[in-house]
Amino acid sequence: MSRSLAVLYGGACYAAFLVTFLYAIAFVAGMGVPKHIDNGAATPLATALLIDIALLVLFAIQHSGMARPAFKRRWTRLVPQPVERSTFVLASSLVLALLFWQWRPLPQMVWRVDNGLASGLLWGISLLGWLLVLTSSFAINHFELFGLRQVWLHARRRAPKDEPFVLRAMYRIVRHPLMLGFLIAFWVTPVMSLGHLLFAVVVTGYIVVAVKFLEERDLVALHGDAYRDYQRKVPMLLPLRKRT
């Protein structure tokens, strides 16, 4: 792939991520977009559950499967190495767009906070969760995480180098603050419908399983004893003091 085409492709994939990320905030909040977690065509309960769970499982398979080193080694026989991460970002964005489009609402109310002050406080905490997601991505190199650094280095004829294992910002408090931000954003809400609860429960289960049994295994393989020591000292998701 030519260097200029790689940069254009990487930029387009990043733009797709930005649109998807912003839409996800409104989708989960249930406001501000034409199709969100609590609206859409009425569907029988069992059918809605099956469709929604299938959409979430599809995202989990795509996201975790394409992120594994073994898959990447095979995948880069077809996709040029400089745009591998951008292609992953694009695929994740498309699967999320499919989820937003095909999600079936389950509007039955689980809880609702009508007090204005309490409701505003919960919305504020939820937005802080999304902000934690964004800031945590910059703490570990936002532009590499979403493929821009790779295409930029390719354009400048420079080979990417492995980054040293360095702890910054919230990564000194929990090992996965980005995922903690998602959990805060999904669970802290003044309006919890059955559909929102299903989304939060399934995604929480996926995050815990994927982080503990997939991502951390890859990080240990990459960083060795440095990451094992980090695991012993810093909790995975909840900022609770660990015994060392």
C-alpha atoms as one frame of an Amber mdcrd trajectory, in Angstrom:
protein
   0.000   0.000   0.000   1.320   3.442  -0.899   2.240   5.733   1.973  -0.293
   8.421   1.072  -3.092   5.884   0.696  -2.200   4.343   4.041  -2.451   7.756
   5.733  -5.814   8.489   4.094  -7.126   5.055   5.053  -5.907   5.394   8.640
  -7.502   8.840   8.903 -10.810   7.552   7.550 -10.797   4.642  10.022 -10.063
   7.059  12.878 -12.936   9.299  11.750 -15.227   6.261  11.804 -14.104   5.577
  15.374 -14.796   9.164  16.466 -18.313   9.124  15.027 -19.015   5.729  16.605
 -17.613   6.778  19.980 -19.709   9.939  20.123 -22.800   8.056  18.987 -22.168
   5.410  21.676 -22.351   8.064  24.396 -25.779   9.213  23.190 -26.915   5.633
  22.499 -26.207   4.486  26.057 -27.610   7.690  27.559 -30.831   7.145  25.598
 -31.050  10.649  24.184 -29.848  12.932  21.426 -29.829  10.426  18.547 -32.635
   8.962  16.406 -31.891   5.371  17.499 -30.787   4.666  21.051 -30.893   1.920
  23.637 -34.515   2.548  24.642 -36.264   3.235  21.348 -36.984   1.415  18.129
 -39.442  -1.120  16.767 -41.428  -3.022  19.398 -40.270  -6.656  19.526 -41.462
  -9.621  21.643 -39.349 -10.024  24.777 -37.728 -13.349  23.861 -36.896 -12.195
  20.331 -35.457  -8.912  21.575 -33.274 -10.723  24.113 -31.932 -13.116  21.487
 -31.154 -10.338  18.990 -29.519  -8.043  21.542 -27.392 -10.793  23.074 -26.354
 -11.974  19.593 -25.246  -8.432  18.693 -23.194  -8.133  21.870 -21.612 -11.552
  21.366 -20.759 -10.650  17.766 -18.918  -7.552  18.963 -17.092  -9.546  21.661
 -15.923 -12.178  19.150 -14.808  -9.602  16.592 -13.092  -7.322  19.089 -11.253
  -9.959  21.106 -10.556 -12.223  18.147  -8.939  -9.560  15.966  -6.903  -8.226
  18.907  -5.089 -11.496  19.563  -1.448 -11.754  18.424  -2.038 -15.125  16.714
  -4.829 -13.641  14.608  -2.701 -10.612  13.737   0.140 -12.809  12.482  -2.215
 -14.537  10.047  -4.223 -11.401   9.228  -1.172  -9.398   8.171  -0.553 -11.890
   5.370  -3.570 -10.250   3.717  -3.640  -6.773   5.267  -0.470  -4.627   5.164
   1.121  -4.306   8.600   0.938  -0.467   8.744  -2.878  -0.498   8.389  -3.594
  -3.601  10.473  -4.618  -1.572  13.531  -6.670   0.857  11.449  -8.523  -2.090
   9.903  -9.249  -3.435  13.379 -10.594  -0.008  14.398 -12.782   0.137  11.290
 -14.140  -3.385  11.828 -14.976  -2.610  15.480 -16.720   0.612  14.453 -18.804
  -1.193  11.814 -19.868  -3.924  14.233 -20.858  -1.278  16.784 -22.804   0.593
  14.110 -24.652  -2.648  13.334 -25.426  -3.029  17.051 -26.796   0.519  17.260
 -28.922  -0.033  14.155 -30.349  -3.440  15.003 -30.662  -3.120  18.802 -34.136
  -4.013  20.046 -35.434  -1.902  22.945 -36.532  -3.435  26.237 -38.124  -0.337
  27.768 -39.391  -1.937  30.998 -38.093   0.259  33.816 -35.675  -1.148  36.406
 -35.057   2.145  38.192 -35.612   5.822  37.543 -34.307   8.767  39.552 -36.627
  11.742  39.152 -34.995  14.079  41.664 -33.350  16.794  39.582 -30.197  17.164
  41.680 -29.624  13.408  42.046 -30.341  12.813  38.365 -27.894  15.529  37.317
 -25.237  14.093  39.625 -25.617  10.628  38.086 -25.419  12.032  34.547 -22.281
  13.914  35.539 -20.608  10.786  36.928 -21.538   8.872  33.773 -19.906  11.571
  31.628 -16.821  11.374  33.841 -16.699   7.680  32.969 -16.573   8.511  29.259
 -13.930  11.155  29.978 -11.877   8.532  31.834 -12.061   6.292  28.743 -10.700
   9.079  26.545  -7.977  10.309  28.902  -6.800   6.756  29.610  -6.343   6.165
  25.894  -3.992   9.167  25.735  -2.046   7.898  28.747  -1.059   4.753  26.802
  -0.700   6.432  23.365  -4.081   7.252  21.877  -2.792   7.550  18.326  -1.153
   4.129  18.354  -4.233   2.552  19.933  -6.340   3.748  16.982  -3.827   3.147
  14.211  -2.736   6.685  13.360   0.832   6.359  14.609   1.409   3.254  12.500
   0.358   4.864   9.218   2.258   8.052  10.050   5.478   6.115  10.674   4.891
   4.202   7.451   4.489   7.491   5.578   7.826   8.687   6.978   9.558   5.381
   6.150  10.191   4.675   9.825   9.739   1.300  11.488   7.604   1.194  14.644
   9.455   0.494  17.870   8.156  -1.320  20.926   7.279   1.108  23.691   8.784
   0.483  27.173   6.483  -0.560  29.979   5.745   2.755  31.726   2.949   3.613
  34.167   1.160   6.938  33.761  -1.823   8.695  35.326  -4.661   6.352  36.342
  -2.626   3.293  35.355  -0.842   3.710  38.677  -4.174   3.138  40.461  -5.847
   0.425  38.358  -4.434  -1.696  35.553  -7.316  -0.989  33.170  -8.744   2.503
  33.820 -10.101   2.644  30.277 -12.356  -0.322  31.016 -13.262   1.144  34.406
 -14.434   4.244  32.556 -16.750   2.133  30.398 -18.211   0.422  33.484 -18.900
   3.777  35.150 -20.505   5.118  31.966 -22.745   2.069  31.552 -23.867   1.576
  35.159 -24.177   5.087  36.601 -27.426   6.371  35.153 -30.638   7.868  36.541
 -32.709   5.824  34.059 -32.063   2.073  33.902 -34.341   0.173  31.543 -34.299
  -3.590  31.111 -32.472  -3.141  27.791 -29.852  -0.887  29.360 -29.417  -3.393
  32.198 -28.946  -6.236  29.704 -26.350  -4.166  27.839 -24.492  -3.286  31.061
 -24.512  -6.856  32.436 -23.304  -8.525  29.229 -20.635  -5.915  28.521 -19.400
  -6.060  32.124 -19.076  -9.838  31.899 -17.239  -9.513  28.615 -14.836  -6.897
  29.979 -13.944  -8.991  33.033 -13.411 -12.202  31.041 -11.543 -10.555  28.148
  -9.258  -8.518  30.390  -8.456 -11.285  32.860  -8.060 -14.248  30.516  -7.056
 -12.696  27.172  -5.541  -9.223  27.382  -3.560  -9.776  30.564  -2.189 -13.052
  29.208  -0.924 -11.188  26.140   0.566  -8.422  28.291   2.445 -10.945  30.430
   3.787 -12.573  27.261   4.907  -9.167  25.989   6.344  -7.592  29.157   7.178
 -10.645  31.294   8.117 -10.109  34.943   7.537  -6.352  34.754   3.846  -6.936
  34.122   3.608  -9.761  36.684   4.973  -7.367  39.298   2.441  -4.765  38.152
  -0.357  -7.333  38.597   0.763  -8.005  42.153   0.837  -4.331  43.116  -2.084
  -2.715  41.272  -5.737  -3.937  41.156  -7.271  -4.846  37.805 -10.423  -2.700
  37.636 -11.538  -1.404  41.011  -9.256   1.095  42.780  -8.955  -0.972  45.959
  -5.671  -1.314  47.795  -3.912  -4.623  47.114  -1.823  -6.615  49.530   1.695
  -7.040  48.178
